[in-house]
Amino acid sequence: MWKDVEEYCHNCSRCLLAKANHPKVRTFPANIVASQPLEMIAVDFTILEKAADGRENVLVITDVFSKFVQAFPTPDQKASTTAKILIEKWFYTYGVPKRLHSDQGRNFEGELLKQLCKIYGVEKSRTTPYHPEGNGQCERFNRTLHDLLRTLPPEKKRKWPQHLPQLLFAYNTTEHSSTGYSPHELMFGQKPNLPIDFLLGTTVHETSGCMNDWIAEHHTRLTAAYVHAKDQLKLAADRRNEQMAPNVKEIWSPGTLVLKRSHPPGRNKIQDFWDRTVFEVVHCLDDKGKVYKIRPLNQPGPEKNVNRAELKPYPHSRLALPESPLSKQLSPPCDSEGTSMLEEESEMGSVILVNMPLVTPQLLSEPNAPPHVPEPQVTVPVQPSPSSSPPSQVRRSN
């Protein structure tokens, strides 16, 4: 009986759609690692309080290997604005990267950026929807940017674009915990000269006999720095993997039924956690079960690449659900005319009949289904009055 009750609760349509996974699903961390500067850059937009000049958007561009960062205030997040800054502020200043990584924002995935990457021979990659961890390096710098700008006094907060150059210089000339070098040194191959060095007279002027000797020495020093930085990045990735050990290791096979996380627009604090459409797994896109390609079950619709954290296994592996043993026990016996015997007994005030709907794939995936599943109906007994005929049953909805 306990197993029947547990199965019945697990199949409750309201609970299935409304409740989140506990504990939260963790997959293998997405460690984006490069081996040299400009091998890959990551871009992202962050929104701050509106400045005095009306700008509130900041385009963040990060070199994945060196951690060198530049941030540019923009009036909007249009694709044309993004392309202009990438070309004029990064490509023409630091060089064209081999790969450009971003989220799935329309300004990054539009036709304009596709043509830009095609012209410059840049490979384009993107994260899965609603998974900011896929672009963790930009997201982490965004938090650092917010923390540093928050230290500005109130009268200077609306002038934050004026303080970005000093903030970026301080960040790029500070040793990074992941590499052991400053982003400036890995990006340009030499240590930066800071204002404090000129003040204290500690600047070092390197001299050599000829240009070839300096180039050879510089190449040797830079190669050693790159090797050490790559080793440090690998160690940092291993530490993250240990700290964020995945709690799901099963790889779903094609045809597995799943539910996808719902992201309704606007306020959604009390909206259903999962979409009522049932999806089926087409195949896994990696060997660790992090990303899956899914499509709607028995419905027209595009295939989507979704991270495992955005999916929930559907509790049944077949399209037609078998009849639950508990539902058999709750089904009231009927007489020869089809009248429920329990309903007749309820009129005498002895039985309360609770009728709960079980979830089915047809219920969740029906295109014209009502926006909510009907609430359970309870038959409330009514005691007959001595001076009147037996009253009919009264039904209430919880």
FENZIPE-V462201 format. One record per backbone hydrogen bond with DSSP energy under -1.0 kcal/mol. NH is the residue of the N-H (numbers start at 1). CO is the residue of the C=O. If there is no record, write none. Layout:
[[NH:CO] [NH:CO]]
This chain:
[[5:1] [6:2] [7:3] [8:4] [9:5] [10:6] [11:7] [12:9] [16:12] [17:13] [18:14] [19:15] [31:29] [39:36] [41:99] [42:62] [43:101] [44:60] [46:58] [48:56] [51:55] [52:158] [54:51] [57:74] [58:46] [59:72] [60:44] [61:70] [62:42] [63:68] [64:40] [67:63] [70:61] [72:59] [74:57] [82:78] [83:79] [84:80] [85:81] [86:82] [87:83] [88:84] [89:85] [91:86] [92:87] [94:90] [95:90] [98:38] [100:123] [101:41] [102:125] [108:105] [109:105] [114:110] [115:111] [116:112] [117:113] [118:114] [119:115] [120:116] [122:117] [123:98] [125:100] [127:102] [131:128] [134:131] [135:132] [136:133] [139:135] [140:136] [141:137] [142:138] [143:139] [144:140] [145:141] [146:142] [147:143] [148:144] [149:145] [150:146] [152:149] [156:153] [159:156] [160:157] [162:159] [163:160] [167:163] [168:164] [169:165] [170:166] [171:167] [172:168] [173:169] [174:171] [176:181] [180:176] [184:172] [186:182] [187:183] [188:184] [189:185] [198:194] [199:195] [200:196] [201:197] [202:197] [214:210] [215:211] [216:212] [217:213] [218:214] [219:215] [220:216] [221:217] [222:218] [223:219] [224:220] [225:221] [226:222] [227:223] [228:224] [229:225] [230:226] [231:227] [232:228] [233:229] [234:230] [235:231] [236:232] [237:233] [238:234] [239:235] [240:236] [241:237] [242:238] [243:239] [244:240] [247:26] [255:281] [256:253] [258:279] [259:312] [261:310] [262:273] [274:17] [275:260] [279:258] [280:295] [281:256] [282:293] [283:293] [285:291] [292:306] [293:283] [294:304] [295:280] [297:278] [304:294] [306:292] [308:290] [310:307] [311:308] [312:259] [314:257] [328:324] [329:325] [330:326] [331:327] [335:339] [338:335] [341:333] [344:340] [345:341] [346:342] [347:343] [348:345] [349:346] [350:345] [355:377] [359:11] [364:360] [365:361] [369:366] [377:355] [378:396] [379:353] [380:394] [388:385] [396:378] [398:376]]
